[in-house]
Amino acid sequence: MSAALLPPSLSSIFSSSSSASNPYPLHCVSPPFNLAASRPARSFLLGATASYSDPSDLSLVSPTSDLTVQALDQKLLTLLRQRKTEDAWIAYTNSPHLPSPTCLSRLVSQLSFQNTRSALTRAQSIVTRLRHERQLHRLDANCLGLLAAAATKAGHTSYATSIVKSMLRSGYLPHVKAWSAVVSGLASSGDDGPVEALRLFKAVTRRVRKFNDLQIVSNSRPDTVAFNAALNACANLGDSEKFLQVFDEMPQYGVEPDALTYNVMIKLCCKTDRKDLLVFVLERILELGIPLCMTTLHSLVSAYVGFGDLKTAEKLVQAMREQRTDLCKILRESGSEDLVENDESVFKKLLPNLTKQSDNEPPLLPKVYAPNSRLYTTLMKGYMQAGRVSDTVKMLEAMRRQDDRSSHPDHVSYTTVVSALVKAGAMDRARQILAEMTRIGVPPNLMTYNILFKGYCMQLQIDQARELLKEMVDDAGIQPDVVSYNILIDGCILVDDSAGALAFFNEMRAKGIAPTKISYTTLMKAFALSGQPKLAHRVFDEMLNDPRVKADRIAWNMLVEGYCRLGLVEEAKKIIEKMKENGLYPDVATYGSLANGIALARRPGEALLLWNEVKERCRVDKEGGKSDSSIAPPLKPDEGLLDTLADICVRAAFFKKALEIVACMEEHGIPPNKTKFTRIYVEMHSRMFTSKHASQARQDRRIERKRAAEAFKFWLGLPNSYYGSEWRLEPIDGYDSDSL
């Protein structure tokens, strides 16, 4: 796709600010709150867009009298008390002066409480105005907490986190419902979310502990919900040590674990590959007398499905169907061979019943729990993941025949069957299930359509995906989300349609849907694969300027690959240097792309430099890691990287380096392709040293290279002067083996 054929909207995308295409242009590069009016304002951008006048344009200087000001404030306060938030917002925007702290706090609170996109944008615009006017001290802790919770619910955890942190720095203690919501949102987000969740949890609890009078901080003290959010972060990290630390803090605040606490512990067992402990988590719940809920049983079935142990999951569901209460006994018998003897892990402290596992009979459930549609659907997902499509369909039919309506298939059940059929490539049958859902009154949701989009794209039927998108919007009234567009953009890449990928990206932005990291990297991939690295670079720059996403190593690697696919080695090396400056060291994929670019550009000298760097990183790995943070981390090379480097060296007659590389391949258990290297040698170098007319000086200079060539021929098994003796790379006959 040439630049001339690009849609006109491309320039508008990359030339306009993020606030012009997204209703939540949050730039949380620094804390938004600086409540001390004497401090200078920091550089912090918090944009807002809406179809109303910008309140930041209003001047604090009011020509009206004090009486008029009081009347306007009273009018605004009356509207707020009557819950006429829309009218109050209009009155605020039309006010020639800054309202009172009470009015401002109430307005931000009510806008945040609405939990809508436009309301959140308006609340943020008030914060922006107050920050510019250095009047943020007019907002109270309650409204700021509500704003943080609303931002978390909208998916803007970075913005919400900055609010809570700034409140702590300013001496405010947010309500536990507010800060725990932010911790929960961070714990479930990707990237560094769980780590940030634990940091925020510790920051709040550290501040709470500084108060001797517990009554003062009673509304901010962590409760069970807050602890469960922090424990969920530990479980998502798979860090049992931190999990135990947080768990041990619960008694300090008079907090007791509940069923959700142990549901999170089940997740931790899965993350740490401890299937043998699942039954003891269930027994611990029963031992403590914690009310059991279906969510716990669902978590157990889901855990066994995740471990690939469908047999135990089936036993558990079947026992519930038979109205049995001895589930613990069934799980013990099923997992007896998996028990870890002499377990000295932290789980002995988390599950004290581990030490008396052989002394007591397994406890019984307090009552019978019948499986519901969610439980059956989880088992169906296990069948789907195992490729058992027929069993997945049979389970759906069995659920239809259940007398208990709570066991009838819902939209999740049908979506699971659709996913299984899509995975098997049966798109026509999947569309029939979609039509059946509509016919029987179980309407498909967005996830159902996204799975179908994925199926069409994987089968390179992008036109059918477009038709389904139109049908979804026009007939079902369902609007696509960022996941939908990411799938469609990726589908365009599969059919080599970078223009289509850009069109979907533009359409997504035009609808006010904020791109994710996947959106940017997928569009970069489209341009990189189509030989347009400069456009990929422009997408990357846009990604760097978007505070909602963080450019990771995948994005950098995609940019490197874009240049390397055209053999633009120098540009790729500049990107790698910038990558290092940003604290990200190249990985195997980075080096692999660079090696391919070097091969395409036919610059074997660059391959030697790259091999030296790779070799040093491999040496760090062999020596057991790094001791200094300034040193590049260890590297474990893969077959593609080493094979490409060896190929370059053999073609360039750098036989000594080629032998080093193949030795590295063998050391890492990678079998070198001797057949390929033999063919290259015979085609390119079989007559290397046959000239009889070279001068003696030239012949002398060839001795070392000839010796390396003979060693390489020996490794290939070709006729050479080393037969009958073991070849070495060390100097022989007085010659020095300097690097080539």
N, C-alpha and C positions, 0 to 999 in steps of 0.2 A: 504494500500500500504506500503510494507516494504521498509526500506532504501535500501535494495539490489536491489529493482526493480526500483529505481529512474533513470530517464534518465541521461546519463553522463553530459548533459549540466547544470544540477542543480548546480554542484560544480563550474562550470565556471561562473554562474550567480552571485553567492554570494561571490566568491573569487576575481573576477575582479572588477576594479573600474568602476564607472558609465560612464566614458569617453570612455571605450572600447566598449560599446554597444549603445551609444547614441551620435549623432553628436553635441548635445548642452549640454555638461556637465557643466552647470553653477552652481557655488557654491557661491551664493551671500550672504555669511554670514557677509561680511563687505564691505565697499565701495571699488570699484575697482580703484578709482583714488586718487592719493596723489600727487598733482602737485608740491608741494614744495620739491625740490630735497634735501633739507637739512634734511627733516624729515626721520626717519627710516621707512622702508617699513613694512606695516602690513602683517599679515598672511592672504592671500586671494588667493583662488584657482580658476583659470579660465582656464579650460582645453580646448583642441581643438584636434579634430582628422580629418585627411584627408590623402589622398594618396600623400603627398608631404613631403619634408624635413621640420623639425621643425625649424622655424626661431629663436626660443629662444636659439638654440644651437650656433648661430653665435656670434662671439666675437666682442666687440666694438673696440678692438685693431686691427687696419688695417696696414698690412705691405706695402700697396700701397702708392704711393706718393699723394700729394694733387692734382696734376694734374689729376691723374687717378681717384681719388675720385670724382672730379668735372665732369669728363667725364661720369662716371657711373651714377651719379645723373642726368646729362643732358639726358642721354639715357632713364632712368626711367621716367623722367618728360615728355619727348617726347612721349613715349608710352601712358602715362596717358592722355595727351592732345589729342591724336588720339583715345582715348576711347578703346585702346587695353588692357583691364583690365587683361585678362588672361596672355598675354605676360608680362605685368608689374608685375604681381604676381610672375611669374617665375624669372624675373630679380631680384626682391626683395629677393626671397629665395636663389638665387645664389650669391647675393652681399656679399662680404667679410666684409663690413662695414655697419653701420647704416645709412640709407638714410637721407636726409635733412628733416626738419619739413614740408616743402611744399610737398615733395613727399609722406611722410607718411600720412599726412592729406588727400591728394588727393586720395591715394590708399584706405584708410579706407572709405572715402566718396563713392567712386565708388563701392567698394565691398558691402557696406551697401545698396546702391541704387539698386543693382541687385535684392535684395529681394529673394535670393535663399538660401537653407540650407547650401550648401558648401561655398558660398560667405560670409555668416554671420559667419560661423566657422572660415574662414580665417581672417576676420576683428577682431574677438575676439582673435585670436592667436597673432596678431600684438599688441593688447592692453596688452596681457599677457607678451609678450617679453619686451615691454617698461616699464611695471611695474617692472619686475625683474631687469631691467637695471636702474631703477629710472629716466626714460627719458619721462615720460608721458606728461611733459610740452611741448613736441614737437607737440602734437595734438591740433588742434584748436577747438573752440566751435562748428563750423559748422559740422565737421566730427563726433564729439561726439553726437551731436543732431541727425544726420542721423542714427548713430548706435543705439541710443535709440529707434528711430521710427521703424527701421527694426526689432529690437528685440521684440518690442511690436507686430508688425504684425505677427511675427513668434510664438507668444503666450508666450514669455518669459518676462512677465511683471515685475517680480522681478528683473531680470537683468537690464531691461530698467530703472526701478525706481532707482536702485543703481547708474546708470550712471548720471541721472538728479540730484539726491541728492548730489553726489560727485562734480558735476560741480558747484552747488550752494555753497558748502563749499569751493571750490577752487577759487571762485570769478568769475566764468563763468555764464553768463545768456543764457540759451538755447533759441533758436527761439521758438516762440509760437506754430508753427506747430509741433515741436518736442515734447515739454513738454505736449501740449494738447493731442497729440496722446497717450502718456503714461497714462495721467489721464483718457482718454476714455477707454483704455484697462483695467485699474484697476477697473473702475466703473462697467464694465460688467463682471468682473471675480467673482469667488466665494470666500468663506471664508471671510477674512478681506479686500478684494479688494476695495469695496466702501469706507470704512473708510480710507484706505491708499490713495485713490484717492483724498479725501477731504484734507488730510494732505499735500499731494504734491501740490495741488492747492493753499492752504494757504501759503505754504513755498515760492512758486514762487511769488505770488502776494505781500507777505510781503517784499520780496527783491526788487521787482519793485517799491514799494511805497517809498523806501528809496532814490530814485533818484529824485532830483528836476528838472533836465533837462529831460523832457519826450522824447526828440529826441534821447537821448542815449539809452533808453530802448524801443524805438518804435517797434522793431522787437520782443520783448519779452512780451509786454503788452497783457493781455488776450483779446481775441476777442469773438465773439458770439459762435464760435465752442468750445472754451475753457470753457466758462460759461455753455454751454449746457452739456458738459461732466461732470462738477461738479454737475449740477442740476440732471443729470441722476444718479449719485452716491447717492444723497439725496433721489431720488425717489425709487431707489432699496432698500435703507434702510427703506423706509416708514417714513422718518423723515421730517415732514412738517415745523418744526421750522427752521432746517438748510436750507431747501429749500428756505424759505423766506429770510434768511440771505444772501444767495448767490444771490438770485434774486435781492435784494435791492442794491447789490454792482455793478450791471451792469451799472447804470447811472454814477457812479464814473469814469468809464473808457470810457464813451461815447458809450457804447454798447447797442444796441436795441434788444429786444427779437424777434425771428422769429417764423415761423410755427413749427419748431422742438422744440423750447422752450416750446410751449404749448402742443405739442405731449407728451413731457416728463411730463408735468403737468397732462395730462390725465392718465399717468402711476401712478403718485402720488395719484390721486383720487382712482385708483384701489387698490393701496397698503394700503390706509387708509380707505378703505370701504366707499367711498363717491360717490356712483353712482348718487346721486341727483345733483352733481356738473358738470357732464359731459357736459350737454347742455350749461352751462354757460361758460365753456372753449371755446366751439365752438362760442358762441355769442361774447366772448371777442376778439377772432381772427377777427371776422367780424367787430366789433366795432373799432378796431385799424387799420383796412384796410390792415392787413397782407395778402399777397397773399395766398389763400387757395390751398392746394394740396391734391391729392388723399390719401397721407399717413395719413393726419389728419382724413379723413373719414374712412379710414381703421382702424386707431387706435380706433375710436369711436365704430365701429362694433365689433372689437376685445375686447374692454372693456366690452360691454354688453354681449358678449359671455362668457367672463371670469366671469361675475357676475351670469351667468346662466339665464340671461333674454333673451332667444331666441326670444320671442315675439317682443320685441322692436328692436332687431337686424334685424328680418325679416321685420318689418315696415320700417326701415331705408333703407334696400336694395330695398324693393318694391317701395318706394317713388323715389329712384334714377332711377329705371327701368321705372317709369312713368314720368320721366323728371320733377320732382317737385323741387322747390327751397325753399319750406317752411319746411325744415328739422328741424329747431329749434322749430317751433310750434309743430311738431309731437313729438319731444323728450320731450318738456315741458308737453304735454298732457299725454304722456306715463309715465312720472316720477313725476307727480304732487303729488302723495300720498307719495313720498319718501322725499320730501323737509324737511329739518331740520329747525324748527322755532327758531328764535332768535340765529342764528349761530354766535358764538363769536370766532370761530377758526381763524387761520392765513389765511384761504382762503378768508376772507373778505378783506384782504389787497392784496392778489394775484389776486382776481377777484372783483374789485370794482363794477362791474355790478350786483353783488348779492344784493346790497342794493336797487336797483331800478328795481328789477325783475318784480314787479307788475305794474309799471308805464308805461313801454314801450312795444310796440308790438314786438314779436320776429323778429329779422332781417332775411332777405332773403339771400340766397346764390347769389353771383354775377353772376353766370351762372349755367347751368345744368351740372351735373357730372354723367356720366353713370357708372354703376358698372363694374369692370373688373374682370378678373379671380382670382386675389388675394382676392378681396372682397368676391366673391362667395366661394372661398376655405375656408376663415375664417368662414363663416356661416356653411360650411360643417363640419369643425372641431367642431363647437358647437353641431351639430347633432351627430357626432361621440362620443363626450364626454358624451352626454345624452343617449347613447345607441341606437340611432335611425339610425340603419344601413340602413334600406330601404330608409329613406329620404336622407341619404348620397349618396347612389347609384343613386337615382332619380335626385339629384342635378347635379351629373356628367353627366347624360344623357341629362338633360336640357341645360347644358353648351355646349354640343356638337352641339345642334340645334341652338345656337345663331348665328345671322347674323354677328355680330361684332366679328372679329377674336380676338380682345383683351379680349373677354370674353370666348374664347375656353379654355378647361382645359389644364393645363400644367403639368409638372412632379410633382409639388407640389400637384395639385388637385388629380392626380392619386395616389400619395403616401398617401394622406389623406384617400382615399377609401380603399387602401390596409391596412392601419392602422385600419380602422373601421372593416374590415373583419377579420383581425388578432385578434383584440380584441374580436370578436364574436366567434373565434375559427374556422372560415371557411378558413382554410389554402389552400385548393384546389382552391377555388374561388379567393383567393388572388394571387395565382400563375398564374391564368388565366389573371388577370389584368396586372401582370408583363409581360406576353407574349404579351398581347394586346398593351402595351406601346411600346414595341420593334417593333411590326408590323406596327403601325401607325406613327412611327418616333418621338415618345416622349420618348427618352431613359431614363430609370430609373437611379437615382443617388445613391450615397452611402447610403443616409438616407433610401431610399426605401428598399435596401437590409438589412440594420440594423433592420428595423422593421420586416422583414420576419425572420431574425435570431432570434429575440426576440420571435416571434410566435412559431417557431419550438422548441425553448428551453423551453418555458412555457408548451408545450405539450409533453415534454420529448423526442422529436424526434431529438436528437443531431446528429445522422447520416445524416438526411436530411439537417441539418444546415451545416454540413461539405461538403456535396455535393453541396449545394448552394454557399458556399464559393469558391469552385473550379470553379464552373460555372461563378461566378462573375469575378474572376481573369482571367480565360482563355478565356471566350466568350465575356464578356462585357468590359474587359480591365480595370476594376476598382479595385484598391488596397484597402484592408481593413484598417481602422484606429483604434485608441485606443478604440473607442466606440464599434466597431465590436468585438474586442478581449475581451473587458470587458463583453459583452453579452455572448460570447461563453464560457468564463471561468465560468460565473455564470450558464450557462446551464449545464456544466459538474458537477457543484456542485449539481444541482437538480437530476442528475442521479447517484450521489455518485461516481464520477469519478475524483478523485483528480489528478491522473496521467495525464488525458486528460487536466485538468485545467492547470497543470504545463507545458504541451507541448505547449498549446496555448500561455502561458506567455513567454516561451522561444522563440517561433516563432516570437512573437511581438518584443521582444528585438533584435532578430537577424536581423529583418528588419529595425532596427534603429528607431522604434517607442517608444517614451518615455512613460513609464507607468505613469498613473495618481494615485491619491489617491484611486480612486475606484479600479484600477487594483490591487494595493497592498492589500487593505482590502478584496477584493473578493478572491484573492489567499490565504490570511490568513484564510478566512472562509472555503475554501476547505480543508486545512490541519486541522483546528480546528474541523470541523465536522467529519473528517475521523480519529480522535484520534491521530493526530500527532502534538501536541502543540510545540514541539521543532522546527519543520520545520516552523510552523507559526511564531515562535519567530525569526527565521533567516530572514524570509520575512520582519518582522517588523523592524529588525535592518537595513536591506537594505533600507527600507523606511525612516528611520531616517537619513541615510547617503545621501539621495537624496535631494538636495537643491530645486528641482523643486516642491516638495510636502511638506505638513505639516501634521504630524501625529496628528489627532484629537482624540476626545474622542471615536469615533466609532472604530478606529484602536486599541486603548488601550483596549476597551471592548471586541473586538474580541480576543485579546491575553488572557485576563482574562478568557473568555469563553472556550478557547482551553484547558487550564489547569483544569478548573472546571469540564469539561465534563468527565475527568478521575478521579475526586475526589482529585486532587493535590492542596489542599487548601493552603498549605504554599507557594507554587510557585505563586499561584494567589494573595496571600496577598502581596508578594514582588512586584509584578507588580503594584498593587494598590498603594503601598507606593511610587514607582518611578513615578507613574502617578501624585500623589499629589505634589511631588517635582518639576514636570514640570508645575505646576500651573493649573492642571486639577483635579477637585474633582469628585469622583464617582457619577454617577447618578443612577436612578432606574434600568437601564439595568445592570450596574456594580454590584450593590447589588443583583439583581436577579440571575445573574450567580454565584456569590459567595454563595448565599443561596442554590442553586441547588448543587453546589460542596460540601458544608457542609453536605447536606442530603445524597449525594452519599457516602461520606467518613464516615458517621455515627459519626459525632463529634458534638453532641448537645451543648457542652460547647461553641464552636465557634459561634453557633447560638445566644446564649445569648449576647455575645460580639457584634455581628453584630446588634442585635435588639437594644441594648443600643445606638449604633451610629446612627441607623436609627431614633430612638425615639428623640434623640437630634436634628437631622436635621429637623424632623417634628415639634418640638417645636419652632425652629427658624422660620419656615414657619407660624406657628400659631400666633407668636408674631409680624409678619409683616415684616420679612426680617432681614438682617444682618446690623450691623452698622460698623463693622470692616472687612477690606478686608482679614485679616488673618483667619477669621472664615469661616467655610464651608457654602456655600449658602443654602437656604431653599430647602427642598425636599418634594415632594408630592408623596407618595408611591402609587403603583398600586396593583391590585388584586393578580398578580402572586407572587410578592415579599412577601406580608403579608401572603398569603395563605401558601407559602412554609415555612416561619418561624413558623407560627402557627402549621403546620403539624409536624415539627421537635419537637417543644415543647410538643405537645400532646403525641407524641410517646415516648418522654423521660420522661413523667410524670412531666414536668415543667408547672403545671396547672396555677400557678399565672401569669407567663409570657404569657401563652397562652391566658388568659383572657385579659391581657393588649393589646395583638395584635388584638384580635377580637374586643375589644372596639375601637381601632384605625381604624379598618376596617369599623365599623359602623359609626364612626365619619366622615369618608371620603366618606360615601355613598356606601360602598362596602359590599354587603350581604355575610356574612360568610357561608360556606357550612356546616351547622349543621349535615346534613345527613352523610357526610364523617367523621366528627369528632366523631359523636356518634358511628359509626361502629368501628373506631380506638379504642375508649375508651372501648367498650364492648369486643373487641377481645383481647386487651392487658392489661387492668387495672381493669376489673370487679371484680377480686379477690385480689385486692391490699392489703387491710387491714383486711383480714379474719383470719390471723393466731392467735391462742389462746395460743401459747407457747412462744411468744416473751417476753423477760424480760421487767420489768417495765421501765428501762432506755431507751430501744429501743422503747417502746411504747410512751414514752414521746417525743422522737425525731421525732416520726411520726405525732405528733398532728398537727403541722403547715401544713405539706404536706397534711394530711387528710382533714384539713379545706379547703385548696385550691382545693382539689379534689371534695369535697362536693359542693363548689361554682361553679366549672366547670360543675358538674352534674346538678346543678340547672339551669345553662345557657342552657345546652343541653335539659333540660326537663325530665331528668331521675329521678327515685326515689332517694331522698336524704334528709338529715336532715334539709334542709333549706325551705322545703315547708311550706307555711303559714307565712313566714317572708321574709324580703328583705335581700339578702346576701350582704356582704361588704368585701372589701379587707383590711379594717383597723383591727388592733389587737383587739381581744376580749378575755375575760376571763383571762386577764393578760399576754397573750402570745404575743411575739414580732414577727412581720411578716417581717423578714429580707429577703433580696433577696435570691432566690434559687441559 
